[in-house]
Amino acid sequence: MKTFERILIKMVIIQCLFLIMTQLFLHKWNAFPELKQLSQYEGVTDNNFAELLETFRGK
């Protein structure tokens, strides 16, 4: 059981490293400009916190 836990922890660490590398590749280095443009079009990158609060207040 100990060897399985050790392998599982190593896999989780490797998965986290790949996730961080992929996020850097896609967002910081602008690998796919279409993806960045699409996320701006959808409004994911905007700061809509005030509109969110207005929605919860019932406006």
Protein Blocks (a to p, Z undefined) as FASTA:
>chain_A
ZZmmmmmmmmmmmmmmmmmmmmmmmmmnomalmlmmmmmmnommpccklmmmmmmnoZZ
